[in-house]
Amino acid sequence: MALMPNLPRRANSTPDKQLKAAERVAAEIRHQIVAGRLKPGDKLHPENVLQVEFEISRPTMREALRLLESESLIKISRGKHGGARVSEVDVSAVSRQVGVMLQIAGTTLQDVWLARTIIEPPAAGLLALRCEEHVLHELEANIAQAKEAARTDLIRYADLSAEFSLLITRHCGNNTLHLLASLIYDIIRRQHEHVTERTITRTSVDALRQESIKSRETAVAMMRKGNSAGVQKFWLRHLEHMRDLVLAAYDGPATIDVLATGRRPRPVGSMRRPT
């Protein structure tokens, strides 16, 4: 698909002007992707052709493509049949960036749980209004897998617990709620796993898992009856109860950790400290 550039003639090739030109070219291609003129899988013209179409230097064209690749909008492959192709939207890439930003800001698990209580209950209410049987079956399948994992694989159980919440927002019919939930999903999944690892030897925790599973079953039953207001209130109470139990596993406010590797940090740079 031919691109339709609408850019000024090439300016002087100073670094600043080159970067601005690259940003303008990236903005034009980005607009065509967002507008649907370029779709996932579409291949852009070769660099030398794009360079001519946009009337810019090759380094500037490469910088524009690099900007788009850094946003996960395109993927560049090398070789004879290489080139730039439009990527599928990768929410996980954005989610990782959001997680890093939240961790740098010192965001606590309490903060994330508050966001969950704002996002998930209304989504559960919307899902009950839609009451689509195939969605309810998917939620029930998740619960069945969680029951089995609670006996055989507790880390898998933790992941399924986080996934249940994401299924609620995915099928609620509101793209904004689901996107917000998706952006913190990885934080929630990691936190579920971390708490499971911290409490894995405590036999008393199994009763709490069974309680959580029953709450999910109750929520699905309310959704099946179309009880939107009821399931919204019920899921809020469930989240608040689980929040209190989960945070009790930590000594004081806990900052989220999306980059934990289990390894000792390596020295990668010098740090200037005030004298």
NUPA-894614 format. One line per 3 residues: number of its first residue (from 1); for each residue x, y, z of C-alpha. Coordinates in nm, 4 decimals, always signed. Example, Ala and Ser with C-alpha at 12.3 -4.5 7.8 and 13.67 -1.06 7.14 Angstrom:
1) +1.2300:-0.4500:+0.7800 ~ +1.3670:-0.1060:+0.7140 .
END
This chain:
1) +0.0000:+0.0000:+0.0000 ~ +0.1473:+0.3338:-0.1044 ~ +0.1961:+0.5943:+0.1640 .
4) +0.0667:+0.9448:+0.0998 ~ +0.3154:+1.1798:+0.2616 ~ +0.2115:+1.5334:+0.3372 .
7) +0.5380:+1.6757:+0.4581 ~ +0.7509:+1.9805:+0.3802 ~ +1.0516:+1.9560:+0.1543 .
10) +1.3692:+1.8226:+0.3112 ~ +1.5278:+2.0661:+0.5523 ~ +1.8944:+2.1060:+0.6351 .
13) +2.0338:+1.7834:+0.7755 ~ +2.1351:+1.9110:+1.1179 ~ +2.0730:+1.6577:+1.3966 .
16) +1.7802:+1.8529:+1.5452 ~ +1.6110:+1.9074:+1.2106 ~ +1.6752:+1.5472:+1.1117 .
19) +1.5042:+1.4253:+1.4287 ~ +1.2068:+1.6574:+1.3764 ~ +1.1705:+1.5346:+1.0193 .
22) +1.1846:+1.1742:+1.1418 ~ +0.9149:+1.2500:+1.3983 ~ +0.6929:+1.4034:+1.1287 .
25) +0.7377:+1.1005:+0.9026 ~ +0.6688:+0.8655:+1.1953 ~ +0.3553:+1.0676:+1.2777 .
28) +0.2280:+1.0304:+0.9193 ~ +0.2810:+0.6538:+0.9145 ~ +0.1409:+0.6232:+1.2677 .
31) -0.1738:+0.8075:+1.1571 ~ -0.2215:+0.5699:+0.8647 ~ -0.1893:+0.2712:+1.1001 .
34) -0.4350:+0.4135:+1.3548 ~ -0.6795:+0.5147:+1.0791 ~ -0.6729:+0.1617:+0.9396 .
37) -0.5198:+0.2478:+0.6043 ~ -0.2279:+0.0292:+0.7033 ~ -0.3340:-0.2916:+0.8772 .
40) -0.1435:-0.5560:+1.0774 ~ +0.0682:-0.7596:+0.8381 ~ +0.0879:-0.4898:+0.5715 .
43) +0.4414:-0.4384:+0.4456 ~ +0.5763:-0.0872:+0.4080 ~ +0.7673:+0.0101:+0.0976 .
46) +1.1447:-0.0462:+0.1059 ~ +1.3479:+0.2217:+0.2835 ~ +1.4831:+0.3695:-0.0397 .
49) +1.1309:+0.4041:-0.1822 ~ +0.9960:+0.5631:+0.1347 ~ +1.2951:+0.7961:+0.1379 .
52) +1.1995:+0.9242:-0.2066 ~ +0.8277:+0.9464:-0.1252 ~ +0.8907:+1.1530:+0.1875 .
55) +1.1830:+1.3449:+0.0324 ~ +1.4144:+1.2887:+0.3265 ~ +1.7572:+1.1360:+0.3803 .
58) +1.7990:+0.7656:+0.4438 ~ +1.9255:+0.8152:+0.8034 ~ +1.6149:+1.0248:+0.8739 .
61) +1.3915:+0.7536:+0.7251 ~ +1.5618:+0.4899:+0.9380 ~ +1.5140:+0.7027:+1.2485 .
64) +1.1417:+0.7357:+1.1696 ~ +1.1096:+0.3593:+1.1358 ~ +1.3055:+0.3109:+1.4581 .
67) +1.0604:+0.5383:+1.6403 ~ +0.7660:+0.3347:+1.5140 ~ +0.9369:+0.0084:+1.6064 .
70) +1.0026:+0.1368:+1.9590 ~ +0.6264:+0.1921:+1.9896 ~ +0.5618:-0.1673:+1.8734 .
73) +0.3654:-0.0335:+1.5743 ~ +0.5924:-0.1999:+1.3197 ~ +0.8433:-0.4828:+1.3193 .
76) +1.1590:-0.4620:+1.1113 ~ +1.3241:-0.7786:+0.9858 ~ +1.6552:-0.8075:+0.8048 .
79) +1.7596:-1.0151:+0.5072 ~ +1.6474:-1.0691:+0.1491 ~ +1.2782:-1.0777:+0.2323 .
82) +1.3022:-0.8368:+0.5226 ~ +1.1540:-0.4946:+0.5698 ~ +0.9025:-0.3185:+0.7914 .
85) +0.5597:-0.4679:+0.8572 ~ +0.2724:-0.3307:+1.0614 ~ +0.2477:-0.5171:+1.3910 .
88) -0.0540:-0.6438:+1.5773 ~ -0.1345:-0.4168:+1.8697 ~ +0.0780:-0.5388:+2.1600 .
91) -0.0835:-0.4261:+2.4842 ~ +0.1730:-0.6244:+2.6833 ~ +0.4513:-0.3964:+2.5567 .
94) +0.2603:-0.0897:+2.6780 ~ +0.1773:-0.2718:+3.0015 ~ +0.5463:-0.3299:+3.0713 .
97) +0.6182:+0.0395:+3.0216 ~ +0.3294:+0.1352:+3.2495 ~ +0.4554:-0.1089:+3.5130 .
100) +0.8046:+0.0399:+3.5011 ~ +0.6646:+0.3936:+3.5273 ~ +0.4500:+0.2973:+3.8263 .
103) +0.7433:+0.1276:+3.9989 ~ +0.9690:+0.4285:+3.9423 ~ +0.6954:+0.6451:+4.0978 .
106) +0.6971:+0.4217:+4.4061 ~ +0.3450:+0.2905:+4.3498 ~ +0.2273:+0.0516:+4.6210 .
109) +0.0173:-0.2637:+4.5985 ~ -0.2525:-0.0781:+4.7928 ~ -0.2641:+0.1720:+4.5074 .
112) -0.3064:-0.1040:+4.2477 ~ -0.5778:-0.2768:+4.4523 ~ -0.7686:+0.0509:+4.4769 .
115) -0.7579:+0.0737:+4.0972 ~ -0.8948:-0.2805:+4.0750 ~ -1.1900:-0.1936:+4.3002 .
118) -1.2688:+0.0986:+4.0698 ~ -1.2347:-0.0921:+3.7407 ~ -1.3584:-0.4471:+3.7975 .
121) -1.6960:-0.4141:+3.9779 ~ -1.8544:-0.1917:+3.7073 ~ -1.7172:-0.4321:+3.4447 .
124) -1.8826:-0.7231:+3.6266 ~ -2.2098:-0.5299:+3.6268 ~ -2.1838:-0.4613:+3.2532 .
127) -2.1060:-0.8258:+3.1862 ~ -2.4210:-0.9286:+3.3740 ~ -2.6286:-0.7000:+3.1525 .
130) -2.4849:-0.8649:+2.8401 ~ -2.5268:-1.2159:+2.9892 ~ -2.3652:-1.3960:+2.6940 .
133) -2.3627:-1.7702:+2.7442 ~ -2.0268:-1.8339:+2.5749 ~ -1.8644:-1.5767:+2.8063 .
136) -2.0177:-1.7389:+3.1149 ~ -1.8881:-2.0744:+2.9929 ~ -1.5388:-1.9239:+2.9591 .
139) -1.5539:-1.7916:+3.3161 ~ -1.6749:-2.1298:+3.4419 ~ -1.3952:-2.3063:+3.2539 .
142) -1.1458:-2.0756:+3.4255 ~ -1.2954:-2.1658:+3.7657 ~ -1.2780:-2.5389:+3.6864 .
145) -0.9103:-2.5051:+3.5930 ~ -0.8461:-2.3038:+3.9114 ~ -1.0020:-2.5790:+4.1236 .
148) -0.7681:-2.8361:+3.9701 ~ -0.4646:-2.6061:+3.9970 ~ -0.5419:-2.5395:+4.3647 .
151) -0.4652:-2.9083:+4.4218 ~ -0.1753:-2.9570:+4.1813 ~ -0.0067:-2.6285:+4.0822 .
154) -0.0454:-2.3270:+4.3080 ~ +0.1434:-2.0861:+4.0810 ~ -0.0890:-2.1847:+3.7970 .
157) -0.3784:-2.1227:+4.0356 ~ -0.2463:-1.7714:+4.1024 ~ -0.2284:-1.6976:+3.7284 .
160) -0.5830:-1.8267:+3.6736 ~ -0.7089:-1.6047:+3.9560 ~ -0.5635:-1.2977:+3.7849 .
163) -0.6945:-1.4179:+3.4480 ~ -1.0513:-1.4445:+3.5826 ~ -1.0519:-1.0711:+3.6527 .
166) -0.9183:-0.9970:+3.3049 ~ -1.1926:-1.2112:+3.1492 ~ -1.4514:-0.9947:+3.3269 .
169) -1.3172:-0.6744:+3.1738 ~ -1.2457:-0.8346:+2.8340 ~ -1.6092:-0.9316:+2.7860 .
172) -1.7832:-0.6416:+2.9613 ~ -1.8303:-0.4499:+2.6365 ~ -1.6300:-0.1435:+2.7413 .
175) -1.2939:-0.1142:+2.5662 ~ -1.1660:+0.1571:+2.8001 ~ -1.2243:-0.0465:+3.1155 .
178) -1.0562:-0.3482:+2.9586 ~ -0.7561:-0.1472:+2.8424 ~ -0.7081:-0.0012:+3.1903 .
181) -0.7327:-0.3497:+3.3403 ~ -0.4881:-0.4865:+3.0819 ~ -0.2312:-0.2209:+3.1684 .
184) -0.2104:-0.3406:+3.5297 ~ -0.2758:-0.7101:+3.4584 ~ +0.0912:-0.8094:+3.4695 .
187) +0.1317:-0.6351:+3.8062 ~ -0.1706:-0.8222:+3.9403 ~ -0.0493:-1.1565:+3.8034 .
190) +0.2972:-1.1123:+3.9546 ~ +0.1468:-1.0095:+4.2878 ~ -0.0765:-1.3177:+4.2930 .
193) +0.2271:-1.5365:+4.2244 ~ +0.4380:-1.3595:+4.4869 ~ +0.1781:-1.3976:+4.7615 .
196) +0.1331:-1.7638:+4.6665 ~ +0.5078:-1.8217:+4.6967 ~ +0.5176:-1.6456:+5.0355 .
199) +0.2303:-1.8506:+5.1766 ~ +0.2781:-2.1804:+4.9916 ~ +0.3649:-2.3737:+5.3113 .
202) +0.0672:-2.2441:+5.5108 ~ -0.2071:-2.5049:+5.5066 ~ -0.4589:-2.2512:+5.6378 .
205) -0.4329:-2.0570:+5.3106 ~ -0.6041:-2.3402:+5.1236 ~ -0.9327:-2.2505:+5.2926 .
208) -0.8934:-1.8953:+5.1610 ~ -0.8383:-2.0279:+4.8086 ~ -1.1564:-2.2334:+4.8312 .
211) -1.3406:-1.9260:+4.9596 ~ -1.2131:-1.7241:+4.6632 ~ -1.3243:-1.9939:+4.4188 .
214) -1.6735:-1.9985:+4.5735 ~ -1.6904:-1.6198:+4.5370 ~ -1.6114:-1.6507:+4.1666 .
217) -1.8821:-1.9149:+4.1288 ~ -2.1302:-1.6873:+4.3075 ~ -2.0373:-1.3955:+4.0815 .
220) -2.0942:-1.6031:+3.7660 ~ -2.4301:-1.7249:+3.8997 ~ -2.5372:-1.3629:+3.9581 .
223) -2.4225:-1.2692:+3.6080 ~ -2.6271:-1.5547:+3.4620 ~ -2.9367:-1.4124:+3.6334 .
226) -2.8614:-1.0669:+3.4911 ~ -2.8212:-0.9209:+3.8408 ~ -2.6020:-0.6284:+3.7382 .
229) -2.6291:-0.4136:+4.0522 ~ -2.5972:-0.7157:+4.2787 ~ -2.2855:-0.8601:+4.1162 .
232) -2.1224:-0.5174:+4.1079 ~ -2.1649:-0.4799:+4.4849 ~ -2.0688:-0.8423:+4.5481 .
235) -1.7487:-0.8204:+4.3418 ~ -1.6494:-0.4989:+4.5177 ~ -1.6858:-0.6693:+4.8573 .
238) -1.4914:-0.9701:+4.7283 ~ -1.2035:-0.7535:+4.6055 ~ -1.1893:-0.5541:+4.9281 .
241) -1.1850:-0.8753:+5.1316 ~ -0.9122:-1.0303:+4.9164 ~ -0.7135:-0.7065:+4.9271 .
244) -0.7071:-0.7140:+5.3078 ~ -0.5993:-1.0799:+5.3121 ~ -0.3297:-1.0329:+5.0477 .
247) -0.1780:-0.7177:+5.1932 ~ -0.1620:-0.8835:+5.5343 ~ +0.1115:-1.1065:+5.3873 .
250) +0.3415:-0.8017:+5.3695 ~ +0.5053:-0.6057:+5.6478 ~ +0.3722:-0.2573:+5.5849 .
253) +0.3123:-0.0869:+5.2483 ~ +0.4735:-0.2837:+4.9648 ~ +0.5972:-0.1150:+4.6487 .
256) +0.5188:-0.3018:+4.3293 ~ +0.8083:-0.4872:+4.1680 ~ +0.7679:-0.5569:+3.7958 .
259) +1.1372:-0.6158:+3.7284 ~ +1.2266:-0.8796:+3.9847 ~ +1.4716:-1.1305:+3.8352 .
262) +1.5862:-1.3119:+4.1472 ~ +1.9450:-1.2171:+4.0667 ~ +2.1897:-0.9924:+4.2422 .
265) +2.2014:-0.6549:+4.0623 ~ +2.5108:-0.6005:+3.8493 ~ +2.6942:-0.2666:+3.8422 .
268) +2.5949:-0.1070:+3.5112 ~ +2.6744:+0.2593:+3.5673 ~ +2.8121:+0.5163:+3.8039 .
271) +2.5916:+0.7147:+4.0395 ~ +2.6545:+1.0739:+4.1325 ~ +2.5639:+1.1560:+4.4886 .
274) +2.5449:+1.5044:+4.6363 ~ +2.8460:+1.5983:+4.8472 .
END
